[in-house]
């Protein structure tokens, strides 16, 4: 029995590695606009983002509980299924990071969990209502809501400051954008770090170290370790994706960055409150597009939008397919926990 905890330890370490990649992959969500508008230097912006990512990860567990109990049948979430899900998500994260595609780490992880579960247990052990209500619908509507708020805030700013000088507006929003970037970084930690918390908790339940059920508890050490891993990943930066979000969609000024970040943080914090594991990448991208439409419709680079949407659409099935393949490669490893396997092909 001495080797039984080893697989669990490996899963926890790899999940934390995913959290780290999530941090550097999604750093752009919080800092791209504040860097592209030159309000903060990249080093200062990324350091601020890392600290606030850590703080945000400590304030809620609703998203973590959705991942841990709301997407797949607990009996199907074996340790190997969880391991395959994380490996699939990491692989997809690295692919999209290398090509500078702002895809969703969140949906990569969820797609990996669903894909590995299907290969192990079949489609009937995926909680499709939970996936639809907690993942798919928020995936569709969160960037649209972000775009709506981005447009609304930008339009309100134009209306309120119509008679103000451009210099006054620029100076004012250079200061205000520091606050909006901080809010975006905090909201990113509040939503994204919880996804890894949920995955690790799922592995602990599969091993038998934690009871499952509706009242599932996220251990304090899991919360702190996930918050730390994301903060360290964020501190390492993700400059390829920063260029995409910060420069290629529209040309941003401080006022535009403030509007996009404020809109994005509102949507993400709201989603976190309701336990929706939304993609911060989707939300901030939608918010930037909304700001761009309010600024000048022709100024939005729609070819970039098409490429990003395509990446969003394929993330769930692509990460799921990679995770399913990972499970097939891992399935001969003995899991060793006391609970008998109740699912067979």
Number of C-alpha atoms within 10 A of each C-alpha: 7 6 9 14 14 13 20 24 14 12 23 25 14 17 28 26 20 27 31 26 27 29 32 24 32 32 31 30 29 33 32 28 30 28 25 21 21 14 20 19 13 18 13 13 23 26 18 22 30 30 21 23 33 27 19 24 26 18 15 17 22 22 27 30 25 23 28 31 22 21 24 24 16 19 17 23 29 25 23 27 30 29 29 29 33 33 28 30 33 27 17 25 27 16 13 19 20 13 10 18 22 27 28 27 31 27 26 32 32 29 29 34 31 32 30 33 30 21 19 22 20 16 14 12 19 22 16 17 12 16 20 13 14 22 22 19 13 20 22 15 15 25 27 19 20 30 27 20 24 31 26 17 22 25 17 14 15 16 10 10 12 11 8 10 9 11 8 11 16 15 13 13 20 21 14 17 25 21 15 23 30 23 22 31 32 27 28 33 32 29 31 30 33 35 29 32 31 26 29 32 28 27 27 23 21 26 22 13 12 16 15 18 11 10 9 17 16 21 13 11 10 18 24 16 19 31 31 23 24 32 30 21 23 31 23 19 25 25 18 16 26 26 17 19 24 24 16 16 20 24 17 23 17 25 22 30 33 28 27 34 33 24 30 36 26 17 23 28 22 14 22 22 14 12 21 26 26 32 28 32 27 25 30 31 28 27 33 32 28 30 32 25 20 22 19 10 14 10 14 21 15 15 11 16 16 11 12 18 16 13 17 21 15 15 26 25 17 19 31 30 21 23 35 27 19 23 25 15 11 14 14 9 10 11 20 17 18 10 12 8 11 8 11 7 6
